[in-house]
Amino acid sequence: VQLVESGGGLVQPGGSLRLSCAASGFNFDYYSFGWYRQAPGKEREGVSSITTGSGYTYYADSVKGRFTISRDNAKNTLYLQMNSLKPEDTAVYYCARGGLLMNDYWGQGTQVTVSS
């Protein structure tokens, strides 16, 4: 099982980034997934999740209306579209298998820095 995030970087406030999480080694269609983030000195925060099947989504209040989670089962890839980014969105972002409750595999993380 492998989860590999990409797409992080430095962006100005108000800008956008799209994170990707490429999955391999298991049947992607069968699992829910979540995105987490951790800023320096802060606890890890569950940002968003998406289920299997109909793809029910959840967003933390801090990102609701700005972030969009999606999945492409044909490409075994999870996405997080982040718009209207704020300095407080700066963190390392991780994808994890299992939504936001019971995660068994994690990616290595990708750094997102929002700064002018």
LOMI-332383 format. One record per atom (N, C-alpha, C, O): residue in three letters; atom name; x, y, z. Coordinates in steps of 0.1 Angstrom, whole numbers, padded with zeros to 4 digits, m for minus. Each point is the difference from the previous one (the first is absolute). Layout:
N
@residuo=ALA, atomo=CA, east=X, north=Y, up=Z
...
***
This chain:
116
@residuo=VAL, atomo=N, east=0008, north=m0012, up=0000
@residuo=VAL, atomo=CA, east=m0008, north=0012, up=0000
@residuo=VAL, atomo=C, east=0009, north=0012, up=0000
@residuo=VAL, atomo=O, east=0009, north=0002, up=0008
@residuo=GLN, atomo=N, east=m0013, north=0008, up=m0017
@residuo=GLN, atomo=CA, east=0008, north=0012, up=m0001
@residuo=GLN, atomo=C, east=m0009, north=0012, up=m0003
@residuo=GLN, atomo=O, east=m0009, north=m0002, up=m0009
@residuo=LEU, atomo=N, east=0011, north=0013, up=0016
@residuo=LEU, atomo=CA, east=m0007, north=0012, up=m0003
@residuo=LEU, atomo=C, east=0010, north=0011, up=m0001
@residuo=LEU, atomo=O, east=0009, north=0002, up=0008
@residuo=VAL, atomo=N, east=m0009, north=0005, up=m0020
@residuo=VAL, atomo=CA, east=0010, north=0010, up=m0002
@residuo=VAL, atomo=C, east=m0007, north=0013, up=m0004
@residuo=VAL, atomo=O, east=m0006, north=0001, up=m0010
@residuo=GLU, atomo=N, east=0009, north=0009, up=0019
@residuo=GLU, atomo=CA, east=m0006, north=0013, up=m0003
@residuo=GLU, atomo=C, east=0009, north=0009, up=m0009
@residuo=GLU, atomo=O, east=0012, north=m0002, up=0000
@residuo=SER, atomo=N, east=m0018, north=0011, up=m0007
@residuo=SER, atomo=CA, east=0007, north=0010, up=m0008
@residuo=SER, atomo=C, east=m0008, north=0012, up=m0001
@residuo=SER, atomo=O, east=m0012, north=0000, up=0003
@residuo=GLY, atomo=N, east=0018, north=0011, up=m0009
@residuo=GLY, atomo=CA, east=m0008, north=0012, up=m0003
@residuo=GLY, atomo=C, east=0002, north=0011, up=0010
@residuo=GLY, atomo=O, east=m0005, north=0011, up=m0002
@residuo=GLY, atomo=N, east=0012, north=m0013, up=0013
@residuo=GLY, atomo=CA, east=0002, north=0010, up=0010
@residuo=GLY, atomo=C, east=0010, north=0011, up=m0006
@residuo=GLY, atomo=O, east=0006, north=m0002, up=m0010
@residuo=GLY, atomo=N, east=m0005, north=0013, up=0018
@residuo=GLY, atomo=CA, east=0009, north=0010, up=m0005
@residuo=GLY, atomo=C, east=m0003, north=0013, up=0008
@residuo=GLY, atomo=O, east=m0007, north=0001, up=0009
@residuo=LEU, atomo=N, east=0014, north=0010, up=m0015
@residuo=LEU, atomo=CA, east=m0002, north=0013, up=0006
@residuo=LEU, atomo=C, east=m0010, north=0008, up=m0009
@residuo=LEU, atomo=O, east=0001, north=0000, up=m0012
@residuo=VAL, atomo=N, east=m0011, north=0006, up=0019
@residuo=VAL, atomo=CA, east=m0010, north=0007, up=m0008
@residuo=VAL, atomo=C, east=m0004, north=0013, up=0008
@residuo=VAL, atomo=O, east=0001, north=0000, up=0013
@residuo=GLN, atomo=N, east=m0005, north=0010, up=m0019
@residuo=GLN, atomo=CA, east=m0004, north=0012, up=0006
@residuo=GLN, atomo=C, east=m0014, north=m0001, up=0006
@residuo=GLN, atomo=O, east=m0008, north=m0008, up=m0005
@residuo=PRO, atomo=N, east=0005, north=0016, up=0015
@residuo=PRO, atomo=CA, east=m0014, north=0000, up=0005
@residuo=PRO, atomo=C, east=m0010, north=0003, up=m0011
@residuo=PRO, atomo=O, east=0002, north=0008, up=m0008
@residuo=GLY, atomo=N, east=m0012, north=m0016, up=0009
@residuo=GLY, atomo=CA, east=m0011, north=0001, up=m0011
@residuo=GLY, atomo=C, east=0003, north=m0009, up=m0012
@residuo=GLY, atomo=O, east=m0009, north=m0001, up=m0008
@residuo=GLY, atomo=N, east=0020, north=m0005, up=0008
@residuo=GLY, atomo=CA, east=0003, north=m0009, up=m0011
@residuo=GLY, atomo=C, east=m0005, north=m0014, up=0002
@residuo=GLY, atomo=O, east=m0008, north=m0003, up=0009
@residuo=SER, atomo=N, east=0011, north=m0006, up=m0019
@residuo=SER, atomo=CA, east=m0005, north=m0013, up=0000
@residuo=SER, atomo=C, east=0011, north=m0011, up=m0002
@residuo=SER, atomo=O, east=0010, north=0003, up=m0006
@residuo=LEU, atomo=N, east=m0013, north=m0014, up=0011
@residuo=LEU, atomo=CA, east=0009, north=m0012, up=m0002
@residuo=LEU, atomo=C, east=m0009, north=m0012, up=m0002
@residuo=LEU, atomo=O, east=m0011, north=m0001, up=0006
@residuo=ARG, atomo=N, east=0015, north=m0009, up=m0013
@residuo=ARG, atomo=CA, east=m0006, north=m0013, up=0000
@residuo=ARG, atomo=C, east=0009, north=m0011, up=0004
@residuo=ARG, atomo=O, east=0011, north=m0002, up=m0006
@residuo=LEU, atomo=N, east=m0014, north=m0004, up=0017
@residuo=LEU, atomo=CA, east=0008, north=m0012, up=0005
@residuo=LEU, atomo=C, east=m0005, north=m0012, up=m0006
@residuo=LEU, atomo=O, east=m0012, north=m0002, up=m0002
@residuo=SER, atomo=N, east=0021, north=m0008, up=0000
@residuo=SER, atomo=CA, east=m0003, north=m0013, up=m0005
@residuo=SER, atomo=C, east=0005, north=m0010, up=0009
@residuo=SER, atomo=O, east=0011, north=0002, up=0007
@residuo=CYS, atomo=N, east=m0017, north=m0014, up=m0006
@residuo=CYS, atomo=CA, east=0004, north=m0011, up=0008
@residuo=CYS, atomo=C, east=m0001, north=m0012, up=m0009
@residuo=CYS, atomo=O, east=m0011, north=m0005, up=m0002
@residuo=ALA, atomo=N, east=0022, north=0000, up=m0003
@residuo=ALA, atomo=CA, east=0000, north=m0012, up=m0009
@residuo=ALA, atomo=C, east=0001, north=m0012, up=0009
@residuo=ALA, atomo=O, east=0009, north=m0002, up=0008
@residuo=ALA, atomo=N, east=m0019, north=m0008, up=m0010
@residuo=ALA, atomo=CA, east=0000, north=m0012, up=0008
@residuo=ALA, atomo=C, east=0004, north=m0012, up=m0008
@residuo=ALA, atomo=O, east=m0003, north=0000, up=m0012
@residuo=SER, atomo=N, east=0009, north=m0009, up=0018
@residuo=SER, atomo=CA, east=0004, north=m0013, up=m0007
@residuo=SER, atomo=C, east=0000, north=m0011, up=0010
@residuo=SER, atomo=O, east=0002, north=0002, up=0012
@residuo=GLY, atomo=N, east=m0003, north=m0014, up=m0017
@residuo=GLY, atomo=CA, east=0002, north=m0012, up=0009
@residuo=GLY, atomo=C, east=m0013, north=m0005, up=0006
@residuo=GLY, atomo=O, east=0001, north=m0010, up=0008
@residuo=PHE, atomo=N, east=m0012, north=0016, up=m0011
@residuo=PHE, atomo=CA, east=m0013, north=m0005, up=0005
@residuo=PHE, atomo=C, east=m0011, north=0005, up=m0009
@residuo=PHE, atomo=O, east=0002, north=0008, up=m0009
@residuo=ASN, atomo=N, east=m0014, north=m0013, up=0012
@residuo=ASN, atomo=CA, east=m0012, north=0004, up=m0008
@residuo=ASN, atomo=C, east=m0005, north=0013, up=0004
@residuo=ASN, atomo=O, east=m0008, north=0001, up=0010
@residuo=PHE, atomo=N, east=0012, north=0009, up=m0017
@residuo=PHE, atomo=CA, east=m0004, north=0014, up=0004
@residuo=PHE, atomo=C, east=m0015, north=0002, up=0002
@residuo=PHE, atomo=O, east=m0004, north=0008, up=0008
@residuo=ASP, atomo=N, east=m0004, north=m0014, up=m0017
@residuo=ASP, atomo=CA, east=m0014, north=0002, up=0000
@residuo=ASP, atomo=C, east=m0007, north=m0004, up=0013
@residuo=ASP, atomo=O, east=m0010, north=0005, up=0004
@residuo=TYR, atomo=N, east=0016, north=m0014, up=0004
@residuo=TYR, atomo=CA, east=m0006, north=m0006, up=0012
@residuo=TYR, atomo=C, east=0001, north=0009, up=0012
@residuo=TYR, atomo=O, east=m0006, north=m0003, up=0010
@residuo=TYR, atomo=N, east=0014, north=0014, up=m0011
@residuo=TYR, atomo=CA, east=0003, north=0007, up=0013
@residuo=TYR, atomo=C, east=m0004, north=0015, up=m0001
@residuo=TYR, atomo=O, east=m0001, north=0006, up=m0010
@residuo=SER, atomo=N, east=m0002, north=m0001, up=0022
@residuo=SER, atomo=CA, east=m0002, north=0014, up=0003
@residuo=SER, atomo=C, east=0014, north=0006, up=0002
@residuo=SER, atomo=O, east=0010, north=m0007, up=0003
@residuo=PHE, atomo=N, east=m0009, north=0020, up=m0005
@residuo=PHE, atomo=CA, east=0013, north=0007, up=0002
@residuo=PHE, atomo=C, east=m0002, north=0013, up=0007
@residuo=PHE, atomo=O, east=m0010, north=0006, up=m0001
@residuo=GLY, atomo=N, east=0021, north=m0002, up=0007
@residuo=GLY, atomo=CA, east=0000, north=0013, up=0007
@residuo=GLY, atomo=C, east=0012, north=0008, up=m0003
@residuo=GLY, atomo=O, east=0011, north=m0005, up=m0003
@residuo=TRP, atomo=N, east=m0013, north=0018, up=0004
@residuo=TRP, atomo=CA, east=0012, north=0010, up=0000
@residuo=TRP, atomo=C, east=0001, north=0006, up=0014
@residuo=TRP, atomo=O, east=m0010, north=0004, up=0006
@residuo=TYR, atomo=N, east=0022, north=m0004, up=m0001
@residuo=TYR, atomo=CA, east=0004, north=0006, up=0012
@residuo=TYR, atomo=C, east=0010, north=0011, up=m0002
@residuo=TYR, atomo=O, east=0007, north=0000, up=m0010
@residuo=ARG, atomo=N, east=m0005, north=0008, up=0020
@residuo=ARG, atomo=CA, east=0011, north=0010, up=0000
@residuo=ARG, atomo=C, east=0006, north=0002, up=0014
@residuo=ARG, atomo=O, east=m0007, north=m0002, up=0010
@residuo=GLN, atomo=N, east=0019, north=0005, up=m0010
@residuo=GLN, atomo=CA, east=0007, north=0003, up=0013
@residuo=GLN, atomo=C, east=0009, north=0012, up=m0002
@residuo=GLN, atomo=O, east=0009, north=0000, up=m0007
@residuo=ALA, atomo=N, east=m0012, north=0011, up=0015
@residuo=ALA, atomo=CA, east=0008, north=0012, up=m0001
@residuo=ALA, atomo=C, east=0010, north=m0001, up=0012
@residuo=ALA, atomo=O, east=m0002, north=m0008, up=0010
@residuo=PRO, atomo=N, east=0013, north=0015, up=m0011
@residuo=PRO, atomo=CA, east=0010, north=m0001, up=0011
@residuo=PRO, atomo=C, east=m0005, north=0004, up=0013
@residuo=PRO, atomo=O, east=m0007, north=0010, up=0001
@residuo=GLY, atomo=N, east=0009, north=m0018, up=0009
@residuo=GLY, atomo=CA, east=m0005, north=0002, up=0013
@residuo=GLY, atomo=C, east=m0014, north=m0002, up=0003
@residuo=GLY, atomo=O, east=m0006, north=0003, up=0011
@residuo=LYS, atomo=N, east=m0001, north=m0008, up=m0021
@residuo=LYS, atomo=CA, east=m0015, north=m0003, up=0001
@residuo=LYS, atomo=C, east=m0003, north=m0015, up=m0002
@residuo=LYS, atomo=O, east=0008, north=m0007, up=m0005
@residuo=GLU, atomo=N, east=m0019, north=0003, up=0010
@residuo=GLU, atomo=CA, east=m0004, north=m0014, up=m0001
@residuo=GLU, atomo=C, east=m0005, north=m0002, up=m0015
@residuo=GLU, atomo=O, east=m0004, north=0009, up=m0007
@residuo=ARG, atomo=N, east=0005, north=m0022, up=0003
@residuo=ARG, atomo=CA, east=m0005, north=m0003, up=m0013
@residuo=ARG, atomo=C, east=m0015, north=0002, up=m0001
@residuo=ARG, atomo=O, east=m0007, north=m0003, up=0010
@residuo=GLU, atomo=N, east=0002, north=0008, up=m0021
@residuo=GLU, atomo=CA, east=m0014, north=0004, up=m0002
@residuo=GLU, atomo=C, east=m0005, north=m0008, up=m0012
@residuo=GLU, atomo=O, east=0006, north=0000, up=m0011
@residuo=GLY, atomo=N, east=m0018, north=m0006, up=0013
@residuo=GLY, atomo=CA, east=m0007, north=m0006, up=m0011
@residuo=GLY, atomo=C, east=m0006, north=0010, up=m0009
@residuo=GLY, atomo=O, east=m0009, north=0008, up=0006
@residuo=VAL, atomo=N, east=0012, north=m0007, up=m0018
@residuo=VAL, atomo=CA, east=m0005, north=0011, up=m0009
@residuo=VAL, atomo=C, east=m0012, north=m0004, up=m0008
@residuo=VAL, atomo=O, east=m0010, north=0007, up=m0001
@residuo=SER, atomo=N, east=0011, north=m0019, up=m0005
@residuo=SER, atomo=CA, east=m0011, north=m0004, up=m0009
@residuo=SER, atomo=C, east=0001, north=m0015, up=m0002
@residuo=SER, atomo=O, east=0010, north=m0006, up=0002
@residuo=SER, atomo=N, east=m0022, north=0000, up=m0006
@residuo=SER, atomo=CA, east=0000, north=m0014, up=m0003
@residuo=SER, atomo=C, east=m0010, north=m0003, up=m0011
@residuo=SER, atomo=O, east=m0009, north=0008, up=m0003
@residuo=ILE, atomo=N, east=0010, north=m0020, up=m0003
@residuo=ILE, atomo=CA, east=m0009, north=m0004, up=m0010
@residuo=ILE, atomo=C, east=m0002, north=m0015, up=0001
@residuo=ILE, atomo=O, east=0010, north=m0007, up=0002
@residuo=THR, atomo=N, east=m0022, north=0003, up=m0004
@residuo=THR, atomo=CA, east=m0003, north=m0014, up=0002
@residuo=THR, atomo=C, east=0001, north=m0007, up=m0014
@residuo=THR, atomo=O, east=0003, north=0006, up=m0010
@residuo=THR, atomo=N, east=m0005, north=m0019, up=0011
@residuo=THR, atomo=CA, east=m0001, north=m0008, up=m0013
@residuo=THR, atomo=C, east=m0014, north=0002, up=m0006
@residuo=THR, atomo=O, east=m0008, north=0008, up=0006
@residuo=GLY, atomo=N, east=0006, north=m0015, up=m0017
@residuo=GLY, atomo=CA, east=m0013, north=0000, up=m0006
@residuo=GLY, atomo=C, east=m0005, north=0014, up=m0004
@residuo=GLY, atomo=O, east=0006, north=0006, up=m0009
@residuo=SER, atomo=N, east=m0016, north=0000, up=0016
@residuo=SER, atomo=CA, east=m0005, north=0013, up=m0004
@residuo=SER, atomo=C, east=0009, north=0011, up=0003
@residuo=SER, atomo=O, east=m0002, north=0011, up=m0004
@residuo=GLY, atomo=N, east=0012, north=m0014, up=0011
@residuo=GLY, atomo=CA, east=0010, north=0011, up=0003
@residuo=GLY, atomo=C, east=m0005, north=0011, up=0009
@residuo=GLY, atomo=O, east=0002, north=0012, up=m0003
@residuo=TYR, atomo=N, east=m0008, north=m0016, up=0014
@residuo=TYR, atomo=CA, east=m0004, north=0010, up=0010
@residuo=TYR, atomo=C, east=0012, north=0007, up=0005
@residuo=TYR, atomo=O, east=0010, north=m0006, up=0003
@residuo=THR, atomo=N, east=m0011, north=0020, up=m0002
@residuo=THR, atomo=CA, east=0011, north=0007, up=0005
@residuo=THR, atomo=C, east=m0002, north=0008, up=0013
@residuo=THR, atomo=O, east=m0012, north=0002, up=0003
@residuo=TYR, atomo=N, east=0023, north=0000, up=0004
@residuo=TYR, atomo=CA, east=m0001, north=0008, up=0013
@residuo=TYR, atomo=C, east=0011, north=0010, up=m0001
@residuo=TYR, atomo=O, east=0011, north=m0003, up=m0005
@residuo=TYR, atomo=N, east=m0013, north=0015, up=0011
@residuo=TYR, atomo=CA, east=0010, north=0010, up=0001
@residuo=TYR, atomo=C, east=0000, north=0006, up=0014
@residuo=TYR, atomo=O, east=m0011, north=0002, up=0006
@residuo=ALA, atomo=N, east=0023, north=0001, up=m0001
@residuo=ALA, atomo=CA, east=0001, north=0007, up=0013
@residuo=ALA, atomo=C, east=m0005, north=0014, up=m0003
@residuo=ALA, atomo=O, east=0001, north=0006, up=m0011
@residuo=ASP, atomo=N, east=m0006, north=0000, up=0022
@residuo=ASP, atomo=CA, east=m0006, north=0014, up=m0002
@residuo=ASP, atomo=C, east=0011, north=0010, up=m0005
@residuo=ASP, atomo=O, east=m0003, north=0009, up=m0007
@residuo=SER, atomo=N, east=0015, north=m0012, up=0011
@residuo=SER, atomo=CA, east=0011, north=0009, up=m0004
@residuo=SER, atomo=C, east=0003, north=0001, up=m0015
@residuo=SER, atomo=O, east=0006, north=0009, up=m0005
@residuo=VAL, atomo=N, east=m0011, north=m0019, up=m0002
@residuo=VAL, atomo=CA, east=0003, north=m0001, up=m0015
@residuo=VAL, atomo=C, east=m0013, north=0000, up=m0008
@residuo=VAL, atomo=O, east=0001, north=0000, up=m0012
@residuo=LYS, atomo=N, east=m0012, north=m0001, up=0018
@residuo=LYS, atomo=CA, east=m0013, north=m0002, up=m0007
@residuo=LYS, atomo=C, east=m0002, north=0012, up=m0009
@residuo=LYS, atomo=O, east=0002, north=0012, up=0004
@residuo=GLY, atomo=N, east=m0006, north=m0015, up=m0016
@residuo=GLY, atomo=CA, east=m0002, north=0011, up=m0010
@residuo=GLY, atomo=C, east=0012, north=0004, up=m0008
@residuo=GLY, atomo=O, east=m0001, north=0007, up=m0010
@residuo=ARG, atomo=N, east=0013, north=m0012, up=0014
@residuo=ARG, atomo=CA, east=0012, north=0004, up=m0006
@residuo=ARG, atomo=C, east=0008, north=m0013, up=m0006
@residuo=ARG, atomo=O, east=0006, north=0001, up=m0011
@residuo=PHE, atomo=N, east=m0008, north=m0012, up=0018
@residuo=PHE, atomo=CA, east=0007, north=m0012, up=m0005
@residuo=PHE, atomo=C, east=m0010, north=m0010, up=m0005
@residuo=PHE, atomo=O, east=m0012, north=0000, up=0004
@residuo=THR, atomo=N, east=0016, north=m0008, up=m0014
@residuo=THR, atomo=CA, east=m0008, north=m0010, up=m0006
@residuo=THR, atomo=C, east=0008, north=m0013, up=m0001
@residuo=THR, atomo=O, east=0010, north=m0001, up=m0006
@residuo=ILE, atomo=N, east=m0016, north=m0010, up=0012
@residuo=ILE, atomo=CA, east=0007, north=m0013, up=m0001
@residuo=ILE, atomo=C, east=m0007, north=m0007, up=m0012
@residuo=ILE, atomo=O, east=m0012, north=0001, up=m0002
@residuo=SER, atomo=N, east=0020, north=m0009, up=m0005
@residuo=SER, atomo=CA, east=m0006, north=m0009, up=m0010
@residuo=SER, atomo=C, east=0009, north=m0012, up=m0002
@residuo=SER, atomo=O, east=0011, north=0000, up=0005
@residuo=ARG, atomo=N, east=m0016, north=m0009, up=m0013
@residuo=ARG, atomo=CA, east=0008, north=m0013, up=m0002
@residuo=ARG, atomo=C, east=m0003, north=m0004, up=m0015
@residuo=ARG, atomo=O, east=m0011, north=0002, up=m0005
@residuo=ASP, atomo=N, east=0022, north=m0008, up=0000
@residuo=ASP, atomo=CA, east=m0001, north=m0006, up=m0014
@residuo=ASP, atomo=C, east=0003, north=m0014, up=0002
@residuo=ASP, atomo=O, east=0012, north=m0004, up=0000
@residuo=ASN, atomo=N, east=m0022, north=m0005, up=0000
@residuo=ASN, atomo=CA, east=0003, north=m0014, up=0003
@residuo=ASN, atomo=C, east=0007, north=m0006, up=m0012
@residuo=ASN, atomo=O, east=0008, north=m0010, up=0002
@residuo=ALA, atomo=N, east=m0010, north=0015, up=m0014
@residuo=ALA, atomo=CA, east=0007, north=m0006, up=m0012
@residuo=ALA, atomo=C, east=0015, north=0003, up=0001
@residuo=ALA, atomo=O, east=0009, north=m0008, up=m0005
@residuo=LYS, atomo=N, east=m0005, north=0019, up=0012
@residuo=LYS, atomo=CA, east=0014, north=0003, up=0001
@residuo=LYS, atomo=C, east=0006, north=m0003, up=0014
@residuo=LYS, atomo=O, east=0012, north=0003, up=0003
@residuo=ASN, atomo=N, east=m0021, north=m0008, up=0006
@residuo=ASN, atomo=CA, east=0005, north=m0003, up=0014
@residuo=ASN, atomo=C, east=0006, north=0012, up=0006
@residuo=ASN, atomo=O, east=0010, north=m0001, up=0007
@residuo=THR, atomo=N, east=m0017, north=0012, up=m0008
@residuo=THR, atomo=CA, east=0005, north=0013, up=0005
@residuo=THR, atomo=C, east=m0010, north=0008, up=0007
@residuo=THR, atomo=O, east=m0012, north=0001, up=m0004
@residuo=LEU, atomo=N, east=0016, north=0004, up=0015
@residuo=LEU, atomo=CA, east=m0008, north=0009, up=0009
@residuo=LEU, atomo=C, east=0005, north=0014, up=m0002
@residuo=LEU, atomo=O, east=0012, north=0002, up=m0002
@residuo=TYR, atomo=N, east=m0021, north=0008, up=0002
@residuo=TYR, atomo=CA, east=0004, north=0014, up=m0002
@residuo=TYR, atomo=C, east=m0006, north=0009, up=0011
@residuo=TYR, atomo=O, east=m0010, north=m0004, up=0007
@residuo=LEU, atomo=N, east=0017, north=0015, up=m0005
@residuo=LEU, atomo=CA, east=m0005, north=0010, up=0008
@residuo=LEU, atomo=C, east=0002, north=0014, up=m0007
@residuo=LEU, atomo=O, east=0012, north=0004, up=0000
@residuo=GLN, atomo=N, east=m0022, north=0002, up=m0005
@residuo=GLN, atomo=CA, east=0000, north=0013, up=m0006
@residuo=GLN, atomo=C, east=m0001, north=0010, up=0010
@residuo=GLN, atomo=O, east=m0010, north=0000, up=0008
@residuo=MET, atomo=N, east=0020, north=0009, up=m0006
@residuo=MET, atomo=CA, east=0000, north=0010, up=0010
@residuo=MET, atomo=C, east=0000, north=0014, up=m0006
@residuo=MET, atomo=O, east=0009, north=0004, up=m0007
@residuo=ASN, atomo=N, east=m0020, north=0003, up=0009
@residuo=ASN, atomo=CA, east=m0001, north=0014, up=m0005
@residuo=ASN, atomo=C, east=m0001, north=0010, up=0011
@residuo=ASN, atomo=O, east=m0001, north=m0004, up=0012
@residuo=SER, atomo=N, east=0003, north=0016, up=m0015
@residuo=SER, atomo=CA, east=0000, north=0011, up=0010
@residuo=SER, atomo=C, east=0008, north=m0003, up=0012
@residuo=SER, atomo=O, east=m0004, north=0002, up=0011
@residuo=LEU, atomo=N, east=0016, north=m0006, up=m0014
@residuo=LEU, atomo=CA, east=0009, north=m0004, up=0011
@residuo=LEU, atomo=C, east=0004, north=0011, up=0009
@residuo=LEU, atomo=O, east=0001, north=0012, up=m0004
@residuo=LYS, atomo=N, east=0000, north=m0015, up=0017
@residuo=LYS, atomo=CA, east=0004, north=0009, up=0010
@residuo=LYS, atomo=C, east=0013, north=m0004, up=0007
@residuo=LYS, atomo=O, east=0003, north=m0011, up=m0001
@residuo=PRO, atomo=N, east=0004, north=0021, up=0007
@residuo=PRO, atomo=CA, east=0012, north=m0004, up=0007
@residuo=PRO, atomo=C, east=m0002, north=m0011, up=0010
@residuo=PRO, atomo=O, east=0009, north=m0008, up=0002
@residuo=GLU, atomo=N, east=m0021, north=0008, up=0004
@residuo=GLU, atomo=CA, east=m0002, north=m0011, up=0010
@residuo=GLU, atomo=C, east=m0002, north=m0014, up=m0006
@residuo=GLU, atomo=O, east=m0002, north=m0009, up=0008
@residuo=ASP, atomo=N, east=0001, north=0008, up=m0021
@residuo=ASP, atomo=CA, east=0000, north=m0013, up=m0007
@residuo=ASP, atomo=C, east=0014, north=m0006, up=m0001
@residuo=ASP, atomo=O, east=0001, north=m0011, up=m0004
@residuo=THR, atomo=N, east=0009, north=0019, up=0008
@residuo=THR, atomo=CA, east=0014, north=m0005, up=m0001
@residuo=THR, atomo=C, east=0001, north=m0012, up=0009
@residuo=THR, atomo=O, east=m0002, north=0000, up=0012
@residuo=ALA, atomo=N, east=0007, north=m0011, up=m0018
@residuo=ALA, atomo=CA, east=0001, north=m0013, up=0008
@residuo=ALA, atomo=C, east=0006, north=m0011, up=m0010
@residuo=ALA, atomo=O, east=0001, north=0002, up=m0012
@residuo=VAL, atomo=N, east=0003, north=m0013, up=0018
@residuo=VAL, atomo=CA, east=0002, north=m0012, up=m0008
@residuo=VAL, atomo=C, east=m0013, north=m0007, up=m0001
@residuo=VAL, atomo=O, east=m0007, north=m0003, up=0010
@residuo=TYR, atomo=N, east=0004, north=m0001, up=m0022
@residuo=TYR, atomo=CA, east=m0013, north=m0006, up=m0003
@residuo=TYR, atomo=C, east=0003, north=m0015, up=m0003
@residuo=TYR, atomo=O, east=0009, north=m0004, up=m0008
@residuo=TYR, atomo=N, east=m0018, north=m0004, up=0014
@residuo=TYR, atomo=CA, east=0002, north=m0015, up=m0001
@residuo=TYR, atomo=C, east=m0013, north=m0006, up=m0006
@residuo=TYR, atomo=O, east=m0011, north=0005, up=0004
@residuo=CYS, atomo=N, east=0012, north=m0015, up=m0012
@residuo=CYS, atomo=CA, east=m0012, north=m0008, up=m0003
@residuo=CYS, atomo=C, east=0001, north=m0013, up=0008
@residuo=CYS, atomo=O, east=0011, north=m0005, up=0003
@residuo=ALA, atomo=N, east=m0022, north=m0001, up=0000
@residuo=ALA, atomo=CA, east=m0001, north=m0012, up=0008
@residuo=ALA, atomo=C, east=m0011, north=m0009, up=m0005
@residuo=ALA, atomo=O, east=m0011, north=0005, up=m0004
@residuo=ARG, atomo=N, east=0013, north=m0018, up=0004
@residuo=ARG, atomo=CA, east=m0010, north=m0009, up=m0003
@residuo=ARG, atomo=C, east=m0010, north=m0002, up=0012
@residuo=ARG, atomo=O, east=0005, north=m0002, up=0011
@residuo=GLY, atomo=N, east=m0018, north=0003, up=m0014
@residuo=GLY, atomo=CA, east=m0009, north=m0003, up=0011
@residuo=GLY, atomo=C, east=m0008, north=0012, up=0005
@residuo=GLY, atomo=O, east=m0006, north=0000, up=0011
@residuo=GLY, atomo=N, east=0005, north=0011, up=m0019
@residuo=GLY, atomo=CA, east=m0008, north=0011, up=0004
@residuo=GLY, atomo=C, east=0007, north=0008, up=0011
@residuo=GLY, atomo=O, east=0012, north=0002, up=0000
@residuo=LEU, atomo=N, east=m0020, north=0002, up=0010
@residuo=LEU, atomo=CA, east=0006, north=0008, up=0011
@residuo=LEU, atomo=C, east=m0002, north=m0007, up=0014
@residuo=LEU, atomo=O, east=0001, north=0006, up=0010
@residuo=LEU, atomo=N, east=m0004, north=m0019, up=m0011
@residuo=LEU, atomo=CA, east=m0002, north=m0007, up=0013
@residuo=LEU, atomo=C, east=0010, north=m0011, up=0003
@residuo=LEU, atomo=O, east=0006, north=m0001, up=0010
@residuo=MET, atomo=N, east=m0005, north=m0008, up=m0020
@residuo=MET, atomo=CA, east=0009, north=m0012, up=0002
@residuo=MET, atomo=C, east=0010, north=m0001, up=m0011
@residuo=MET, atomo=O, east=m0003, north=m0006, up=m0010
@residuo=ASN, atomo=N, east=0014, north=0012, up=0011
@residuo=ASN, atomo=CA, east=0010, north=0001, up=m0010
@residuo=ASN, atomo=C, east=0011, north=m0010, up=0002
@residuo=ASN, atomo=O, east=0006, north=m0002, up=0011
@residuo=ASP, atomo=N, east=m0003, north=m0006, up=m0022
@residuo=ASP, atomo=CA, east=0010, north=m0010, up=0002
@residuo=ASP, atomo=C, east=0013, north=0003, up=m0009
@residuo=ASP, atomo=O, east=0011, north=m0005, up=0004
@residuo=TYR, atomo=N, east=m0012, north=0013, up=m0014
@residuo=TYR, atomo=CA, east=0011, north=0004, up=m0008
@residuo=TYR, atomo=C, east=0000, north=0014, up=m0003
@residuo=TYR, atomo=O, east=m0011, north=0006, up=m0002
@residuo=TRP, atomo=N, east=0023, north=0000, up=0002
@residuo=TRP, atomo=CA, east=0002, north=0015, up=m0001
@residuo=TRP, atomo=C, east=0010, north=0002, up=m0011
@residuo=TRP, atomo=O, east=0009, north=m0007, up=m0002
@residuo=GLY, atomo=N, east=m0011, north=0019, up=m0005
@residuo=GLY, atomo=CA, east=0011, north=0004, up=m0009
@residuo=GLY, atomo=C, east=0011, north=0007, up=0008
@residuo=GLY, atomo=O, east=m0001, north=0002, up=0012
@residuo=GLN, atomo=N, east=0011, north=0003, up=m0019
@residuo=GLN, atomo=CA, east=0012, north=0006, up=0006
@residuo=GLN, atomo=C, east=m0003, north=0015, up=0003
@residuo=GLN, atomo=O, east=0008, north=0006, up=0008
@residuo=GLY, atomo=N, east=m0018, north=0000, up=m0014
@residuo=GLY, atomo=CA, east=m0003, north=0014, up=0002
@residuo=GLY, atomo=C, east=0006, north=0009, up=m0011
@residuo=GLY, atomo=O, east=0010, north=m0003, up=m0006
@residuo=THR, atomo=N, east=m0017, north=0014, up=0004
@residuo=THR, atomo=CA, east=0005, north=0010, up=m0009
@residuo=THR, atomo=C, east=m0002, north=0014, up=0006
@residuo=THR, atomo=O, east=m0011, north=0003, up=0006
@residuo=GLN, atomo=N, east=0021, north=0005, up=m0006
@residuo=GLN, atomo=CA, east=0000, north=0013, up=0006
@residuo=GLN, atomo=C, east=m0008, north=0010, up=m0008
@residuo=GLN, atomo=O, east=0002, north=0002, up=m0012
@residuo=VAL, atomo=N, east=m0011, north=0005, up=0019
@residuo=VAL, atomo=CA, east=m0007, north=0011, up=m0006
@residuo=VAL, atomo=C, east=0003, north=0013, up=0008
@residuo=VAL, atomo=O, east=m0002, north=0000, up=0012
@residuo=THR, atomo=N, east=0007, north=0010, up=m0018
@residuo=THR, atomo=CA, east=0004, north=0012, up=0006
@residuo=THR, atomo=C, east=m0008, north=0012, up=m0007
@residuo=THR, atomo=O, east=0001, north=0002, up=m0012
@residuo=VAL, atomo=N, east=m0009, north=0005, up=0020
@residuo=VAL, atomo=CA, east=m0007, north=0011, up=m0005
@residuo=VAL, atomo=C, east=0006, north=0013, up=0006
@residuo=VAL, atomo=O, east=m0002, north=0003, up=0012
@residuo=SER, atomo=N, east=0008, north=0005, up=m0021
@residuo=SER, atomo=CA, east=0007, north=0011, up=0005
@residuo=SER, atomo=C, east=0003, north=0010, up=m0011
@residuo=SER, atomo=O, east=0001, north=m0004, up=m0012
@residuo=SER, atomo=N, east=m0001, north=0017, up=0015
@residuo=SER, atomo=CA, east=0003, north=0010, up=m0010
@residuo=SER, atomo=C, east=0014, north=0004, up=0000
@residuo=SER, atomo=O, east=0005, north=0008, up=m0007
***
